[in-house]
Amino acid sequence: MRLFLNIFIITITCCTLPVQAPNGFAANNDGPVLPYPESLLEDLKSKDEAARLSAIQAIKPYREVQSIPILLAMVLEEPNSQIRLQAVGALWNRNDTRAARALEKVLVLDKDIMVRIASAGALGDVGIPSSSPIFLLNTIQSSEDSALIARCIRSLGRLRAFSASNTVSGFLSLEYPTEVRGTAAEALGLMGDDKQVDTLLETLENDPDNTVRSLAAQAVGRTGSTAPIETLIRTLLFDDSDIVRYQSAMALGLKRMTTPIYDAMIAGLRDTDKRVRFVCLKNISPRIKKDDIGAIAELLTDERKGIRELAHQVLSRRGIVMERIGDRHRLVE
């Protein structure tokens, strides 16, 4: 009898435990449960503007999908622009392509520039590759707002809209603001279009802004072309910006290792910027030449612990004997 009761209790307990379901729901005998009070969904439809705003701010961070139909209606019909903006953000967070059509309409028709900018950004993640680039390009061509143009360009890159690469590359021209030029370089990198390498190289060498040049270097690294190696080596060795030299080293690390690249990395071990030294050492660590062991050994006294440790690892793999002194190593003479 006692055994029967124990089995009965275990069975009842197992049956009442909640089962975790996808999309932030917890399934139980009553069906799916939202990760927030369900009354917030009703508040989204409230006639009180403050209640709607409070509700949308409360549910915005979540990724559940039960609220999507209400959110879609809000971005199109809500009279308060601040609430529409929050609704766009909520749809963006849910990363669901069902939002694409509504956001395309908002991008074109909404009278609030901030709502349009947010919609342009969201389309980079929830957009439909067959239609969203058309709306983004039309917006670029009809708008004079640099923030909106930059957001549209970035989303074209995230959607890998190769057909738009010529239009995007045109925004690398110095006649456009820094924000737009940098975003254009970033977008071309996301597209990985080899046809735009020459334009990116010109930007890398000639743009006056450090950030734009660094984004151009990053973009060049993402292409499959071998043409930019000489330019990347020059910027690694001679550019006056730390971030440009760093991104040039990163880009070279994505290319097939050649003797010119290797030699540039060895020279980069003496760079004044710690990030450049670390990346150069990491890039050549699997193929150190015997003649360069001394250059690696110099990094055993580097000011940055991570560089010292990496140098120690590289030399250890080569069977180089070292002794420890405090938190550093040196070669055994």
C-alpha positions as MATLAB code, in Angstrom:
seq = 'MRLFLNIFIITITCCTLPVQAPNGFAANNDGPVLPYPESLLEDLKSKDEAARLSAIQAIKPYREVQSIPILLAMVLEEPNSQIRLQAVGALWNRNDTRAARALEKVLVLDKDIMVRIASAGALGDVGIPSSSPIFLLNTIQSSEDSALIARCIRSLGRLRAFSASNTVSGFLSLEYPTEVRGTAAEALGLMGDDKQVDTLLETLENDPDNTVRSLAAQAVGRTGSTAPIETLIRTLLFDDSDIVRYQSAMALGLKRMTTPIYDAMIAGLRDTDKRVRFVCLKNISPRIKKDDIGAIAELLTDERKGIRELAHQVLSRRGIVMERIGDRHRLVE';
ca = [
       0.000    0.000    0.000;
       2.818    2.427    0.926;
       4.584    1.646   -2.379;
       1.351    2.367   -4.270;
       0.956    5.740   -2.513;
       4.556    6.741   -3.325;
       4.071    5.927   -7.001;
       0.779    7.863   -7.019;
       2.404   10.953   -5.462;
       5.335   10.867   -7.940;
       2.918   10.546  -10.864;
       0.828   13.519   -9.723;
       3.945   15.652   -9.134;
       5.366   14.935  -12.606;
       2.080   15.762  -14.259;
       1.885   19.184  -12.614;
       5.427   20.332  -13.421;
       5.480   23.079  -16.110;
       7.055   22.217  -19.436;
       9.235   24.906  -21.013;
       8.160   25.711  -24.553;
       9.939   27.786  -27.246;
       9.667   31.546  -27.796;
       9.656   32.449  -24.113;
       6.431   30.575  -23.270;
       5.919   28.073  -20.475;
       3.303   25.492  -21.377;
       0.969   24.117  -18.714;
      -2.491   22.672  -18.534;
      -3.987   26.076  -19.282;
      -1.892   26.711  -22.417;
       0.979   29.117  -23.071;
       1.863   31.729  -20.460;
       3.485   35.030  -21.429;
       6.754   36.081  -19.756;
       4.868   39.142  -18.491;
       1.304   39.748  -17.247;
      -1.169   39.094  -20.045;
      -3.059   42.218  -19.000;
      -0.278   44.241  -20.684;
      -1.581   43.069  -24.058;
      -4.939   44.574  -23.210;
      -3.229   47.767  -22.054;
      -1.717   48.094  -25.538;
      -5.288   48.641  -26.774;
      -6.218   51.034  -23.976;
      -7.778   54.389  -24.833;
      -5.399   55.937  -22.307;
      -2.197   57.040  -24.012;
      -0.073   56.731  -20.860;
      -1.271   53.159  -20.346;
      -0.350   52.226  -23.921;
       3.088   53.795  -23.601;
       3.760   52.076  -20.275;
       2.634   48.710  -21.674;
       4.745   48.916  -24.821;
       7.824   49.877  -22.816;
       7.231   46.905  -20.510;
       6.956   44.281  -23.243;
       9.510   45.760  -25.664;
      12.571   43.783  -24.430;
      10.919   40.368  -24.837;
      11.073   38.055  -27.841;
       7.711   36.303  -27.487;
       5.538   36.345  -30.610;
       1.997   36.480  -29.197;
       2.104   40.291  -29.196;
       3.159   40.620  -32.855;
      -0.346   41.148  -34.345;
      -1.016   43.954  -31.872;
       2.395   45.508  -32.498;
       1.855   45.433  -36.254;
      -1.377   47.337  -35.842;
       0.318   49.839  -33.517;
       3.133   50.784  -35.897;
       0.567   51.544  -38.595;
      -2.335   53.040  -36.656;
      -1.069   54.438  -33.322;
      -1.452   58.262  -33.340;
       1.366   58.893  -30.818;
       4.772   58.856  -32.552;
       6.651   57.938  -29.367;
       4.487   54.836  -28.942;
       4.951   53.941  -32.616;
       8.704   54.248  -32.120;
       8.570   51.870  -29.151;
       6.421   49.445  -31.170;
       8.984   49.399  -33.971;
      11.658   48.602  -31.390;
       9.546   45.792  -29.965;
       9.112   44.243  -33.420;
      12.836   44.618  -34.041;
      13.595   42.729  -30.824;
      11.303   39.883  -31.837;
      13.294   39.409  -35.068;
      10.300   38.032  -36.947;
       9.937   38.558  -40.706;
       6.187   38.977  -40.307;
       7.019   42.565  -39.368;
       8.681   43.327  -42.715;
       5.654   44.467  -44.710;
       4.421   46.830  -42.009;
       7.899   48.299  -41.466;
       8.302   48.863  -45.212;
       5.101   50.941  -45.141;
       6.258   52.831  -42.071;
       9.600   53.587  -43.715;
       7.829   55.253  -46.635;
       4.726   56.778  -45.057;
       5.384   57.666  -41.417;
       5.668   61.411  -40.794;
       8.070   61.061  -37.829;
      11.726   60.863  -38.849;
      12.766   58.881  -35.752;
      10.147   56.227  -36.461;
      11.372   55.975  -40.047;
      14.994   55.674  -38.919;
      14.094   52.895  -36.479;
      12.108   51.085  -39.188;
      15.045   51.320  -41.581;
      17.300   49.748  -38.972;
      14.830   47.008  -38.099;
      14.523   45.981  -41.751;
      18.181   44.998  -41.694;
      17.225   42.144  -39.360;
      13.600   41.357  -40.165;
      13.456   42.496  -43.794;
      12.608   40.315  -46.785;
      15.544   40.189  -49.262;
      13.214   40.224  -52.258;
      11.369   43.430  -51.319;
      12.923   45.363  -48.438;
      16.011   46.546  -50.389;
      13.699   48.275  -52.862;
      12.088   50.326  -50.095;
      15.486   51.095  -48.545;
      16.924   52.266  -51.874;
      13.901   54.414  -52.640;
      14.229   56.034  -49.226;
      17.933   56.713  -49.776;
      17.230   58.400  -53.089;
      14.355   60.541  -51.789;
      15.702   61.566  -48.373;
      18.103   64.299  -47.330;
      18.402   63.150  -43.715;
      21.903   61.718  -43.223;
      20.906   59.573  -40.229;
      18.077   57.944  -42.196;
      20.307   57.408  -45.224;
      23.021   55.836  -43.067;
      20.547   53.486  -41.401;
      19.151   52.399  -44.779;
      22.658   51.762  -46.093;
      23.574   49.632  -43.093;
      20.430   47.542  -43.522;
      21.222   46.996  -47.197;
      24.524   45.572  -46.054;
      22.925   43.349  -43.440;
      20.501   42.041  -46.060;
      23.490   41.437  -48.384;
      21.710   43.310  -51.157;
      24.424   42.898  -53.812;
      22.327   44.666  -56.434;
      22.614   47.830  -54.340;
      26.413   47.789  -54.023;
      27.004   50.366  -56.775;
      24.579   52.778  -55.138;
      26.140   52.203  -51.723;
      29.703   52.678  -52.995;
      28.688   56.113  -54.297;
      28.232   57.245  -50.700;
      31.965   56.825  -50.037;
      32.411   60.160  -51.799;
      33.757   62.970  -49.602;
      30.699   65.057  -50.416;
      28.753   62.978  -47.865;
      28.998   63.242  -44.059;
      31.379   61.012  -42.104;
      28.509   58.940  -40.710;
      27.255   58.097  -44.197;
      30.731   57.316  -45.615;
      31.575   55.029  -42.713;
      28.284   53.190  -42.960;
      28.751   52.747  -46.704;
      32.159   51.142  -46.134;
      30.696   48.907  -43.430;
      27.786   47.847  -45.662;
      30.076   46.981  -48.577;
      32.075   44.813  -46.200;
      28.939   42.989  -45.123;
      28.065   42.430  -48.779;
      31.572   41.152  -49.516;
      31.356   42.354  -53.109;
      34.784   42.005  -54.763;
      33.741   44.458  -57.469;
      33.890   47.311  -54.948;
      37.465   46.651  -53.774;
      39.027   49.500  -55.784;
      36.575   52.027  -54.349;
      37.208   50.750  -50.835;
      40.981   50.940  -51.337;
      40.700   54.544  -52.456;
      38.732   55.290  -49.297;
      41.269   53.421  -47.161;
      44.127   55.512  -48.531;
      42.511   58.901  -48.945;
      39.565   59.472  -46.605;
      40.500   62.057  -43.954;
      38.491   60.368  -41.193;
      40.157   57.609  -39.149;
      36.924   55.747  -38.498;
      35.941   55.692  -42.155;
      39.398   54.416  -43.151;
      39.258   51.702  -40.482;
      35.842   50.546  -41.695;
      37.175   50.481  -45.252;
      40.086   48.280  -44.118;
      37.658   45.966  -42.368;
      35.490   45.798  -45.491;
      38.468   45.019  -47.729;
      39.383   42.126  -45.439;
      35.959   40.594  -45.935;
      36.305   40.454  -49.705;
      37.886   37.490  -51.418;
      40.133   39.640  -53.574;
      43.926   39.469  -53.251;
      44.368   42.844  -54.949;
      44.308   44.965  -51.758;
      47.259   43.309  -50.009;
      49.811   45.991  -50.893;
      47.527   48.775  -49.739;
      46.712   46.988  -46.478;
      50.413   46.478  -45.824;
      51.082   50.187  -46.363;
      48.301   51.222  -43.990;
      49.449   48.682  -41.397;
      52.969   50.056  -41.469;
      52.458   53.763  -42.081;
      48.939   55.008  -41.268;
      48.971   57.536  -38.433;
      45.808   56.100  -36.844;
      46.014   53.201  -34.381;
      42.553   51.909  -35.304;
      43.366   51.932  -39.036;
      46.603   49.997  -38.473;
      44.735   47.534  -36.255;
      41.961   46.937  -38.782;
      44.552   46.598  -41.555;
      46.325   43.884  -39.544;
      42.999   42.156  -38.942;
      42.172   42.303  -42.664;
      45.567   40.898  -43.649;
      45.001   38.051  -41.213;
      42.016   36.986  -43.320;
      44.148   36.700  -46.463;
      46.382   33.809  -47.469;
      49.723   34.274  -45.728;
      52.451   35.388  -48.125;
      56.030   36.534  -47.541;
      55.107   40.262  -47.842;
      52.278   39.821  -45.333;
      54.510   37.860  -42.971;
      57.239   40.506  -43.121;
      54.670   43.243  -42.453;
      53.422   41.331  -39.410;
      56.961   41.026  -38.062;
      57.350   44.795  -38.426;
      53.963   45.225  -36.717;
      55.295   43.529  -33.597;
      57.021   46.830  -32.806;
      53.888   48.960  -33.304;
      53.110   51.491  -30.573;
      49.536   50.163  -30.267;
      49.051   47.010  -28.169;
      46.168   45.771  -30.331;
      48.322   45.880  -33.452;
      51.171   44.024  -31.742;
      48.818   41.327  -30.464;
      47.052   40.768  -33.811;
      50.332   40.656  -35.740;
      51.760   38.085  -33.326;
      48.583   36.013  -33.429;
      48.492   36.046  -37.238;
      52.010   34.675  -37.640;
      52.144   32.479  -34.521;
      51.639   29.152  -36.387;
      54.491   29.824  -38.847;
      57.306   31.643  -37.051;
      60.658   31.489  -38.861;
      63.825   30.689  -36.959;
      65.352   34.064  -37.802;
      62.427   35.845  -36.120;
      62.594   34.146  -32.727;
      64.467   37.160  -31.346;
      61.651   39.500  -32.405;
      59.142   37.283  -30.607;
      61.377   37.058  -27.524;
      61.334   40.861  -27.235;
      57.592   40.620  -26.547;
      58.257   38.593  -23.387;
      58.785   41.963  -21.708;
      55.823   43.691  -23.353;
      53.763   45.986  -21.128;
      50.601   43.988  -21.923;
      50.216   40.674  -20.124;
      48.201   39.097  -22.963;
      51.003   39.801  -25.445;
      53.650   38.425  -23.076;
      51.643   35.241  -22.560;
      51.048   34.750  -26.282;
      54.757   35.250  -27.005;
      55.565   32.652  -24.334;
      53.138   30.174  -25.907;
      54.543   30.729  -29.395;
      58.128   30.192  -28.252;
      57.197   27.195  -26.105;
      55.674   25.455  -29.117;
      59.012   25.891  -30.865;
      60.801   24.186  -27.971;
      62.500   27.388  -26.836;
      63.695   27.120  -23.218;
      62.640   30.005  -20.971;
      62.819   30.778  -17.297;
      60.184   32.562  -15.258;
      61.007   35.735  -13.351;
      58.003   37.070  -11.465;
      55.127   37.292  -13.931;
      57.423   37.319  -16.982;
      59.724   34.978  -18.879;
      63.075   35.318  -20.586;
      65.169   33.103  -22.794;
      67.654   30.867  -21.005;
      71.119   31.878  -22.137;
];
